[in-house]
Amino acid sequence: RSDWTIHVLRPSGARDIYYVHTKVVDDLPPRRVPYFEPIFKDSMKQIGDRTSELSLPSEIADVFDKLLDFLYCNDAKEEEEFLFNVKNGLALYKIAEQFKIESMKAMLAKFYRETTMPFNVMEFIDGAKNFENKEMLNSGIEQFAQTMHTLEFVEEEKLEPHFLLKALKKRKELKLTRTKRDSENISCLIALSTKHFKNKLTRSTFYKLTQETYIPHIDQEAALQLLTVESELQYWTDTDNFSTVQARCIQSLLSDWKGLRHKFESDGAFWKTLRGLSPNVLGILLMQSTGTAKGGRQDSSSVRDPSSSARDKPPASHE
């Protein structure tokens, strides 16, 4: 049976009413909430017999019930089940910041560092963005950076270019080892991102995402998508030289051009995509298709900037 009533007053004047047990919400370490102690003992904060009123910002009032749910967990197993719902944990972190509960913040940060996995990292990051929690967001970006090369499926709308760029920079900062396959997998994420966000993408961000430091090797289908985005947005206007991303994409496509053509032989969209590529890129691919390149065959290793100095910034800006 509850022995105290808490009224949570919102800025709008609306109030939420909670019936609690003082023993639970005030006395149990390490989840003890010092914030509650004066509420139960200071008569100035009481509006009636064993009744207190708290004035809280809307974003804290919205998740106040999560704090009570957590405090009422009976054991570590229940706590873990509660926290595996990432939104619950992020709501708690927001409250812990508001109420200055350092022990709870440390416990939550440790829990998510140890339990964030490839399958839930995007949910974690999404929640951190919604709760505007920079510390947890940075933790999520680091986790994503460490696992992004293993992800088999990510919703395009979650691969916002600036977020992806932060993850790539973190990979470089952590000096993570990479294989050709890792690079190709990451190139697929970058291709998805640039295609989905192409209407908001700037030239500068596109070339930062696709620089050789991050993706020295590019997956064949990703290469086609990247070339298409670059061509559609007219990011490269130098008709005499290739951008470095063009050179790497061409190398990827020509590494098994016959196999790629066979795979999409009856796919009209594939051939329409090819026709939309920049003339110098299309010329190389057409020569390979017709067998006119270097006596009927062009080796992928010969594809490079004719000037022998690849550039990622065209002379004219199209941002």
Secondary structure, DSSP 8 states (H G I E B T S, - for coil): ---EEEEEE-TTS-EEEEEE-HHHHHH-SSS--TTHHHHHH-GGGEEETTEEEEE--HHHHTTHHHHHHHHT--SHHHHHHHHTSHHHHHHHHHHHHHHT-HHHHHHHHHHHHHH--TTTHHHHHHHHHHTT-HHHHHHHHHHHHHHGGG-S---GGG--HHHHHHHHHHHHHHT----HHHHHHHHHHHHHHHHHTTTT--HHHHHHHT-TTT-SS--HHHHHHHHHHHHHTT----SSS-BHHHHHHHHHHHHTHHHHHHHTTT-HHHHHHHHTS-HHHHHHHHHHHHT-TTTT---GGG-S-TTSS-BSS-SS---
